[in-house]
Amino acid sequence: MDILIPNLGDIDEVEVTEVCVAAGEAVAADTPLIVIESDKASMEVPAGVSGTVNEILLSVGDQVGEGTLIARISAAEAEHKRIGEFASSSAGIPPATDAGAKTSPEQSIEVPVAPKPPSTPAASSAAGSTSIELLVPDLGDIESVEVIEITVVEGQEVAEGDPLAVIESDKASMDVPAERAGTIEKLLVSVGDTVVSGQPLVSLLLLSVVEAQSDSGLNVAQPAGGTGALPSATDSAAPAQDSADLGVVTTPVKTVALGGESSSSPAAEKSPDNIKRVYAGPAVRRLAREMGVSLGEVTGSGNRGRITKEDVKQYVKQSLAGREQGVSGGGIPKVPQIDFSRYGEVTDIAFSRIQKQVAENMHRSWLNVPHVTQHGAADVTDLELFRRELKAESQQSGKPPLTPLAFIVAACCHALTQFPKFNSSLNASADGYIHKRYINVGIAVDTPDGLVVPVIRNADQKSLWDLAADIQSLSNKAREKKLALDDLSGGTFTVSSLGALGGTGFTPIVNTPEVAILGVGRLATQPVWKDDTVQPRRMLPLALSYDHRVINGVDGGQFMVHLESLLGDIRRVLL
């Protein structure tokens, strides 16, 4: 079935600005095949029938006229029957029943840009100016349309032919141009309103009464462009009946005049300075609205800067890429690349897979979590004496040694039951937090490939010996690269102990989605004022970092005091 360029009215020749389908592609009746463009308007030419495109006979840049062959489509059987019945009924004869009977084309249906009704004067002023109402043009057989864009604001000056709004029916969208030059006095409709033919669109303040009077005998609703106007529905009906040759279908035309702007914000938020015209067809505009894209921000790659569907999709991809970049480092200027080899010999060492993952997680946590770190020190003199007393027992029984970390984990579990905020995560909407009724403590382990954090599950339900065994087992598995995925997930609180390497203090980074982490420094003997005397005491530096969105400073202080008391007298863990 041959698909032809439809009736163009007084327009002799148009340019093909976009080819929307390819050979072999299945199309529906309303699928656009090409986009054509005149000096005043751009139009999509849909298939008109459902079927498969056999070949496309036009290319971008071709100059074509009415009746030019666009494509050949193998129509579905249902379409053949429908077209034959329609053509027969139009000619006043019964539909053919013979299998080889000829079929005639579907009658052309266009969204017209019909002559507009005369604008109605609304008010006059003594200052020599007058207001008129610009109306929704004649929509032909279409009962109502939706206002999808308002391209002007109150107070804006417009010239004749400037787009005021974009309206859309089920099949087409089109611009409504200003019929006269003047100043927009008042917007009478809003985006999303359903309007009908003759409904007031805007109130326009003309430049002078003299001008209004001199033009009073003219039809102010005459569309801009005169002979370049698109045909009405009645003008396009006759040629359709002249195309009754077998297999020829004159397709409907979706029309949209050049100009206008897609916008995701109300017209009241626009200003005359930021309103610009965009160059896009109705399908592209529809796609932009569905994807929430302002066409005014999209750069067109088509002929004469026309915006295509690919331009919209590419804009969305770039926007999403920018957002993701913003999550990981948004707005932070990049460190300039320096050729260090200019100053001496260098070696380029790549991160391991674990190092890359840790770096990414820490960067994300640091950028997204408002960190607060509170520092303290626990007197663990008595704890160390108790731990040494148990050392011989562990050696005789074959149990793992009780390291300070086992006691620290046990004390943290007790503190987490008393202060459940620290055993939680911020919810997805960041307007509350999720309390976890289980306690899984992560322990930071340094390996040759980088830092890993295996998790002790249900740590609050385990004895000191069990905790010591889990710490030893997980540490060995981490260094031997035998940790399973389950060993690294599900943590609710993390302890990062630097042991003998720890120094006097550091600021640990919260391991999101957790909300708190305890950093443990190096145990040292220090002079402490106790019982009216200065005594040597074993002091353990502590650093508690937390998400300030969930945990306040008072909470942090109370948690730290409680933890220090537990480590100062480990018997309190039993209470």
VEXLUMMI-76737 format. One line per 3 residues: number of its first residue (from 1); their letters; for each residue x, y, z of C-alpha. Coordinates in steps of 0.001 Angstrom, whole numbers, padded with zeros to 6 digits, always signed. Layout:
N
NUM) A) X/Y/Z  ...
***
This chain:
575
1) MDI) +000000/+000000/+000000  +001442/+003348/-001037  +001468/+006211/+001481
4) LIP) +001506/+009691/-000081  +002093/+013253/+001051  -001411/+014559/+001875
7) NLG) -003118/+017710/+000681  -001042/+020760/+001684  -003542/+023411/+000769
10) DID) -001856/+026447/-000788  +001618/+025194/+000066  +003410/+023927/-003046
13) EVE) +006461/+022321/-001485  +007705/+021297/+001954  +010946/+019875/+003299
16) VTE) +011412/+016487/+004967  +013069/+017293/+008301  +012849/+013898/+010019
19) VCV) +012324/+010239/+009054  +010809/+008458/+012056  +010689/+004804/+010942
22) AAG) +012819/+002289/+009085  +012105/-000492/+006617  +010858/-003640/+008320
25) EAV) +009389/-001773/+011276  +005847/-002535/+012431  +003698/+000589/+012741
28) AAD) +000274/+001513/+014060  -002097/+003820/+012234  -001007/+006854/+014263
31) TPL) +002729/+006152/+014099  +004522/+009128/+012482  +006442/+008201/+009333
34) IVI) +008099/+011520/+008555  +008065/+015139/+009652  +007630/+017780/+006976
37) ESD) +008097/+021490/+007332  +006990/+024657/+005564  +007891/+028248/+006314
40) KAS) +005083/+028468/+008851  +004521/+025037/+010295  +005895/+021582/+010856
43) MEV) +003741/+018492/+010429  +003963/+014838/+011279  +002656/+012465/+008643
46) PAG) +001404/+009281/+010345  +001055/+005906/+008697  -002737/+006014/+008522
49) VSG) -002877/+002212/+008553  -001432/-000525/+010708  +001117/-002827/+009111
52) TVN) +004793/-003285/+008284  +006942/-000734/+006469  +008316/-002324/+003313
55) EIL) +010424/+000669/+002251  +010913/+004382/+002929  +011314/+006409/-000256
58) LSV) +012231/+009809/+001215  +015254/+011124/+003060  +015902/+014097/+005343
61) GDQ) +016309/+017233/+003270  +014106/+016131/+000351  +011732/+018753/-001077
64) VGE) +008321/+017187/-001647  +004817/+018194/-002672  +001293/+016821/-002463
67) GTL) +001031/+013245/-003721  +004738/+012409/-003340  +005248/+008775/-002403
70) IAR) +006459/+008443/+001189  +006543/+004735/+001876  +005052/+001370/+001027
73) ISA) +003322/-000474/+003843  +001994/-003998/+003967  -001280/-003345/+005756
76) AEA) -002798/-005899/+008082  -005837/-007864/+006801  -008145/-005982/+009163
79) EHK) -006921/-002698/+007727  -007647/-003826/+004141  -011221/-004696/+005101
82) RIG) -011729/-001443/+007052  -010423/+000726/+004228  -012535/-001044/+001624
85) EFA) -015694/-000643/+003702  -014991/+003031/+004300  -014369/+003792/+000664
88) SSS) -017496/+001944/-000449  -019703/+003731/+002035  -018253/+007101/+000951
91) AGI) -019204/+006361/-002669  -022766/+005306/-001716  -022364/+001632/-002755
94) PPA) -022347/-001503/-000638  -018954/-002760/+000430  -017359/-005328/-001871
97) TDA) -017476/-008922/-000692  -015314/-010480/-003401  -011858/-011404/-002224
100) GAK) -010289/-009581/-005121  -012401/-006471/-004872  -010630/-003147/-004980
103) TSP) -010216/-001030/-001893  -010142/+002719/-001782  -008348/+004901/+000644
106) EQS) -009243/+006165/+004074  -010583/+009685/+004073  -008083/+012251/+005243
109) IEV) -008669/+013607/+008743  -006703/+016661/+009710  -006441/+018815/+012793
112) PVA) -007260/+022099/+011134  -005801/+025499/+011654  -009067/+027058/+010571
115) PKP) -009880/+030747/+010284  -010358/+032051/+013788  -013531/+033811/+014912
118) PST) -013260/+037568/+015192  -011793/+038718/+018469  -014227/+040452/+020754
121) PAA) -013443/+043869/+022247  -013511/+043634/+026012  -012933/+047159/+027246
124) SSA) -011716/+050598/+026158  -009827/+053219/+028039  -009636/+056924/+027658
127) AGS) -005893/+056719/+027306  -006249/+055558/+023704  -005825/+051826/+024184
130) TSI) -008280/+048966/+024032  -008421/+045338/+025072  -009586/+042411/+022988
133) ELL) -009976/+038775/+023838  -008091/+036305/+021696  -010113/+033134/+021305
136) VPD) -009432/+029448/+020794  -009632/+028917/+017009  -012173/+026760/+015228
139) LGD) -011364/+023141/+016017  -013491/+021623/+013280  -015006/+018313/+014379
142) IES) -012981/+018248/+017610  -015176/+019098/+020583  -012466/+020081/+023055
145) VEV) -008691/+020184/+023468  -006303/+020464/+026394  -003984/+023419/+027000
148) IEI) -000564/+021810/+027410  +001627/+024950/+027366  +001289/+028661/+028000
151) TVV) +004118/+030408/+026164  +003509/+033979/+027351  +003125/+035773/+030677
154) EGQ) +001070/+038737/+031717  +002731/+041997/+030773  +004648/+040483/+027859
157) EVA) +004566/+042255/+024470  +003781/+040004/+021529  +003893/+040511/+017789
160) EGD) +001328/+039187/+015365  +001936/+035494/+014867  +003786/+034924/+018166
163) PLA) +002648/+031707/+019883  +000377/+032197/+022883  -000325/+028601/+023883
166) VIE) -000100/+025021/+022689  -003287/+022954/+022612  -003550/+019213/+022086
169) SDK) -006218/+016766/+021022  -005955/+012971/+020930  -004249/+013113/+017555
172) ASM) -002368/+016391/+017291  -000976/+019422/+019022  -000814/+022919/+017613
175) DVP) +000240/+026413/+018537  -002288/+029213/+018882  -000663/+032369/+017484
178) AER) -001454/+035948/+018438  -003763/+037517/+015870  -002735/+041062/+016750
181) AGT) +000275/+042796/+018229  -000041/+044134/+021753  +000573/+043421/+025412
184) IEK) -000777/+040407/+027286  -003174/+041914/+029801  -004467/+038727/+031433
187) LLV) -004242/+034982/+030971  -007724/+033490/+030876  -006730/+029788/+030860
190) SVG) -004129/+027656/+032593  -002052/+024599/+031692  -004268/+021522/+031968
193) DTV) -007532/+023344/+031190  -009890/+021810/+028641  -011075/+024421/+026131
196) VSG) -013459/+024566/+023166  -013709/+026599/+019977  -014346/+030285/+020609
199) QPL) -013338/+030197/+024288  -011346/+033282/+025419  -007662/+032470/+025716
202) VSL) -005983/+035738/+026729  -006888/+039375/+027084  -004713/+041480/+024778
205) LLL) -004140/+045209/+025191  -003823/+046744/+021735  -001361/+049511/+021082
208) SVV) -003900/+052205/+020257  -007569/+052822/+019543  -006642/+054313/+016159
211) EAQ) -005082/+051043/+015168  -008079/+049110/+016423  -010482/+051336/+014506
214) SDS) -008465/+051255/+011301  -008477/+047476/+011445  -012121/+047165/+012457
217) GLN) -013121/+046132/+008995  -010545/+043364/+008906  -010949/+039821/+010154
220) VAQ) -008538/+039844/+013080  -008834/+036119/+013342  -007108/+035674/+009960
223) PAG) -004144/+033408/+010627  -000688/+034839/+010259  +001004/+033915/+007046
226) GTG) -001985/+034361/+004744  -001492/+031958/+001895  +000861/+029871/+003950
229) ALP) -001911/+028739/+006302  -002682/+025070/+006550  -005978/+023848/+005039
232) SAT) -009100/+023290/+007068  -010862/+020009/+007499  -013365/+020817/+004733
235) DSA) -010589/+021753/+002318  -008826/+018456/+002873  -011861/+016230/+002403
238) APA) -012170/+016583/-001354  -008645/+015487/-002350  -009110/+012350/-000318
241) QDS) -011926/+011239/-002551  -009818/+011927/-005642  -007263/+009393/-004462
244) ADL) -009491/+006388/-004850  -006887/+004398/-006763  -006141/+000932/-005485
247) GVV) -003700/+000808/-002590  -003263/+004556/-002174  -003965/+006040/+001233
250) TTP) -003947/+009739/+001941  -002947/+009955/+005568  -004073/+012284/+008299
253) VKT) -001741/+015092/+009303  -000819/+016120/+012794  +000008/+019810/+012740
256) VAL) +001945/+022051/+015032  +003133/+025519/+014162  +006712/+026521/+014892
259) GGE) +007317/+028216/+018211  +006351/+027699/+021770  +008216/+026226/+024685
262) SSS) +007799/+023106/+026682  +007748/+023829/+030341  +007427/+021830/+033503
265) SPA) +006577/+024854/+035610  +003470/+027025/+035656  +003374/+029943/+033280
268) AEK) +003196/+032350/+036174  +006736/+031376/+037111  +008094/+032362/+033723
271) SPD) +009326/+035765/+032716  +009471/+037266/+029212  +013252/+036984/+029315
274) NIK) +013410/+033222/+029784  +010715/+032303/+027252  +012170/+031127/+023992
277) RVY) +010842/+029345/+020967  +011608/+025738/+020404  +011580/+023811/+017179
280) AGP) +009852/+020447/+017732  +006976/+018350/+016484  +004040/+017084/+018557
283) AVR) +005530/+013634/+019130  +008705/+015173/+020500  +006687/+017537/+022696
286) RLA) +004645/+014634/+024026  +007798/+012646/+024822  +009285/+015662/+026593
289) REM) +006179/+016063/+028764  +006162/+012366/+029650  +009828/+012554/+030688
292) GVS) +009464/+015895/+032495  +011879/+017695/+030169  +011735/+021402/+029375
295) LGE) +012359/+021676/+025645  +013791/+025126/+026165  +016813/+023434/+027766
298) VTG) +017362/+020918/+024946  +019704/+021601/+022048  +018298/+020403/+018738
301) SGN) +020472/+018385/+016381  +018006/+018330/+013496  +017726/+020555/+010489
304) RGR) +017709/+024245/+011489  +018063/+023302/+015145  +014969/+021104/+015256
307) ITK) +014661/+018989/+018409  +014295/+015258/+017772  +013292/+012407/+020071
310) EDV) +016941/+011359/+020309  +017836/+014861/+021505  +015310/+014549/+024342
313) KQY) +016547/+011069/+025307  +020168/+012216/+025231  +019297/+015190/+027434
316) VKQ) +017698/+012857/+029986  +020753/+010556/+029940  +023092/+013482/+030523
319) SLA) +020901/+014818/+033329  +020833/+011447/+035080  +024596/+011092/+034679
322) GRE) +025034/+014543/+036185  +022830/+013645/+039159  +024767/+010495/+039832
325) QGV) +027979/+012434/+039635  +026441/+014924/+042009  +025645/+012140/+044511
328) SGG) +029248/+010981/+044559  +030910/+014358/+044331  +028368/+016928/+043251
331) GIP) +029658/+020456/+042907  +033170/+019629/+044130  +035849/+020844/+041703
334) KVP) +038128/+018139/+040371  +041769/+017987/+041398  +043887/+018947/+038392
337) QID) +045863/+016150/+036795  +049588/+016626/+037199  +052351/+014829/+035350
340) FSR) +054474/+013843/+038347  +057030/+012130/+036112  +058326/+015609/+035279
343) YGE) +059890/+015730/+038748  +061281/+012221/+039029  +060604/+008521/+038661
346) VTD) +057082/+007365/+039492  +055126/+004098/+039629  +051421/+003953/+038828
349) IAF) +049671/+001471/+041184  +046047/+000503/+040578  +043565/-000039/+043396
352) SRI) +042432/-003553/+044108  +038758/-004386/+043684  +038231/-004182/+047444
355) QKQ) +040077/-000880/+047671  +037888/+000587/+044933  +034722/-000521/+046683
358) VAE) +035850/+000783/+050063  +036871/+004118/+048529  +033487/+004484/+046850
361) NMH) +031568/+003597/+050026  +033589/+005928/+052215  +033281/+008788/+049725
364) RSW) +029529/+008327/+049516  +029193/+008194/+053300  +031356/+011263/+053866
367) LNV) +029401/+013344/+051350  +025925/+012267/+052439  +026194/+011957/+056224
370) PHV) +026485/+015034/+058469  +029174/+013636/+060739  +029675/+014471/+064401
373) TQH) +032522/+012855/+066337  +032739/+012775/+070118  +035979/+011784/+071810
376) GAA) +036505/+010148/+075166  +038711/+007704/+077060  +037802/+004645/+079075
379) DVT) +039776/+003528/+082135  +040280/-000163/+081382  +042827/-000887/+084102
382) DLE) +040599/-003417/+085896  +039428/-004902/+082598  +043020/-005573/+081577
385) LFR) +043739/-007316/+084900  +040656/-009520/+084442  +041610/-010305/+080837
388) REL) +045101/-011423/+081884  +043630/-013692/+084566  +041606/-015455/+081879
391) KAE) +044585/-015824/+079561  +045809/-019010/+081233  +042300/-020494/+081160
394) SQQ) +041965/-019895/+077441  +045325/-021529/+076760  +044459/-024630/+078800
397) SGK) +040988/-025083/+077307  +042004/-024332/+073737  +039655/-021373/+073555
400) PPL) +040604/-018318/+071496  +042380/-015541/+073398  +040207/-012828/+074888
403) TPL) +041435/-009722/+073112  +040342/-006229/+074191  +038143/-006138/+071083
406) AFI) +035898/-008924/+072448  +035214/-006873/+075588  +034627/-003733/+073510
409) VAA) +032072/-005523/+071297  +030274/-006908/+074365  +030129/-003442/+075941
412) CCH) +028828/-001928/+072667  +026048/-004523/+072497  +024933/-003609/+076023
415) ALT) +025036/+000125/+075177  +023038/-000418/+071958  +020211/-002044/+073932
418) QFP) +020114/+000999/+076198  +020356/+003520/+073342  +018463/+001970/+070388
421) KFN) +018877/+005058/+068165  +022463/+003972/+067566  +021191/+000648/+066201
424) SSL) +019080/+002127/+063423  +019137/+003469/+059860  +017644/+006549/+058248
427) NAS) +014525/+005698/+056225  +014299/+006179/+052457  +012496/+009527/+052650
430) ADG) +014886/+010812/+055335  +011967/+011869/+057520  +012485/+009209/+060195
433) YIH) +014589/+006208/+061092  +014220/+002426/+061234  +015026/+000755/+064560
436) KRY) +016514/-002727/+064197  +015633/-005205/+066941  +018727/-007288/+066226
439) INV) +022344/-006333/+066853  +024953/-007257/+064250  +028348/-005703/+064935
442) GIA) +030813/-005123/+062113  +034545/-005236/+062879  +037011/-003500/+060603
445) VDT) +039802/-005852/+059467  +042891/-004711/+057601  +043972/-007049/+054803
448) PDG) +046713/-006838/+052154  +044005/-005927/+049620  +042315/-003259/+051731
451) LVV) +039910/-002750/+054602  +036927/-005113/+054965  +034172/-005174/+057588
454) PVI) +032853/-008675/+058356  +029782/-008860/+060600  +029212/-010733/+063876
457) RNA) +025535/-011660/+063771  +023380/-011515/+066926  +026391/-010334/+068862
460) DQK) +024277/-009387/+071886  +023289/-013032/+072374  +026862/-014364/+072531
463) SLW) +029301/-014831/+075402  +032772/-013315/+075568  +034281/-016599/+074414
466) DLA) +031863/-016774/+071449  +032649/-013197/+070480  +036385/-013903/+070677
469) ADI) +035951/-016999/+068482  +033904/-015082/+065874  +036444/-012239/+065785
472) QSL) +039308/-014654/+065249  +037427/-016670/+062600  +036236/-013656/+060605
475) SNK) +039662/-012003/+060737  +041357/-015145/+059388  +038772/-015547/+056630
478) ARE) +039204/-011904/+055636  +042983/-012201/+055301  +042637/-015480/+053400
481) KKL) +040002/-013974/+051062  +037430/-016566/+052117  +034665/-014245/+053294
484) ALD) +031234/-014923/+051851  +028860/-012146/+050831  +026680/-012988/+053832
487) DLS) +029672/-012327/+056112  +029863/-008724/+054893  +026201/-007719/+055037
490) GGT) +023566/-006892/+057634  +025663/-004819/+060059  +023921/-002414/+062445
493) FTV) +026961/-000903/+064217  +030684/-000924/+063453  +033781/-001018/+065632
496) SSL) +037071/+000066/+064080  +039943/-000751/+066408  +043447/+000215/+065394
499) GAL) +044955/-001587/+068376  +048647/-001005/+068923  +048831/+001051/+065725
502) GGT) +046055/+003419/+066670  +047689/+006532/+068044  +045796/+008789/+070402
505) GFT) +042657/+009253/+068331  +041061/+009496/+064896  +037733/+010319/+063248
508) PIV) +036011/+007199/+061874  +033606/+007582/+058943  +030070/+006262/+059445
511) NTP) +029526/+003082/+057463  +026168/+003890/+055827  +023355/+002843/+056057
514) EVA) +024423/+002528/+059703  +024227/+005693/+061766  +027170/+005251/+064132
517) ILG) +030676/+003824/+064374  +033111/+003494/+067277  +036798/+004156/+066693
520) VGR) +039252/+002681/+069200  +042786/+003994/+069542  +045943/+002629/+071163
523) LAT) +045830/+001558/+074806  +048283/+003615/+076894  +049276/+004090/+080508
526) QPV) +048571/+007631/+081662  +048672/+009526/+084986  +045134/+009986/+086216
529) WKD) +043896/+011865/+089286  +041989/+009248/+091309  +041125/+009087/+095002
532) DTV) +043053/+012277/+095791  +046184/+010851/+094228  +047765/+010624/+090804
535) QPR) +047760/+007007/+089696  +048959/+005235/+086552  +045897/+003969/+084721
538) RML) +045411/+002070/+081472  +043393/+004447/+079250  +041683/+003496/+076019
541) PLA) +040957/+006398/+073573  +037479/+006262/+072021  +035947/+008215/+069133
544) LSY) +032223/+007928/+068428  +031086/+009219/+065001  +027380/+009400/+064210
547) DHR) +024796/+010716/+061742  +023578/+013996/+063207  +020231/+013645/+061406
550) VIN) +019333/+010734/+063694  +021524/+011236/+066749  +021873/+014467/+068723
553) GVD) +024865/+015558/+070738  +023150/+014716/+074022  +022500/+011171/+072784
556) GGQ) +026129/+010853/+071765  +027367/+012102/+075105  +025138/+009721/+077070
559) FMV) +026175/+006761/+074916  +029852/+007563/+075395  +029514/+007951/+079201
562) HLE) +027634/+004648/+079431  +030207/+002849/+077278  +033092/+004195/+079347
565) SLL) +031412/+002994/+082564  +030934/-000489/+081072  +034557/-000734/+080026
568) GDI) +035652/+000650/+083388  +033748/-002096/+085209  +032947/-004956/+082834
571) RRV) +030658/-006510/+085486  +028062/-003928/+084497  +027529/-005836/+081245
574) LL) +025756/-008449/+083346  +023233/-005961/+084706
***
